[in-house]
């Protein structure tokens, strides 16, 4: 029996009105005062077994952004929804997939590049076999069977420590302070450099999805990408939510965040649109 330690019950709903200036003067300094979370450092150092398994099975990727000064994004299945590979199902539109992409600060690039490259040498390269939807012999509701998934993911009662420091569900903080220029949420994005980074991210999303899906499924796939806001302190590192045939990231009544493509359009018109924090936000 698979056990997902980060699956949670629905939270109580509150209507929130965030006043102008609150992010700039209160929330961003608070996020900045917190150390980097273990979840992020587990990805940076490759101590998270989930992240390493995702790389070795071709389901994760380090997406470079055209220059070290931009950092990079680490794309992987969202473990909240895909704790084991059987969670990725086939529908009439293709795979139903939720991905999270964590921003990696430039100071951490050498660490993550080293272990990703090492895993790549031994990569099983089964992504096409795992996610390919050309074979429609299965019913739309059937699960795609993966080899040896029981060897990759924990069963109920398994010691969480065996999954490595920073594994999904490790909500602790590391002893690492956030370096200068750290991006906590999308509301920290401002200026031409961040605009260039966002443009590179959009291109990276396209390449990642093209690699995961075959050409037949790509044309009919429904994609949604965006940044949630606000986030719990342990998740206060910029991270993108990407969904393939799995609904909208920011289109619900919660109104909690920003669509990636709308945000890019807004920052193209004014790269400093978010810097002054002059708008009132309403979300649940």
Buried (B, 14 or more C-beta within 10 A) or exposed (E): EBBBBBEEEEEEEEEEEBEEEBBBEEBBEEBBEBBBBBBBBBBBBBBBBBBBBBBBBBBBBBBBBBEEEBBBBBBBBBBBBBBBBBBBBBEEBBBBBBBBBBBBBBBBBEBBBEBBEEBBEEEBEBBEBBBBBEEEEEEEEEEBEBEEBEEBBBEEEEEEEEBBBBBBBBBEBBEBEBEEEBBBBBBBBBEEBBBBBBBBBBEBBEEBBEBBBBEEBBEEBEBBBBBBBBBEBBBBBBBBBBBBBBEEBBEEEEBBBBBBBEBBEBBEEEBEBBBEBEEEBEBE
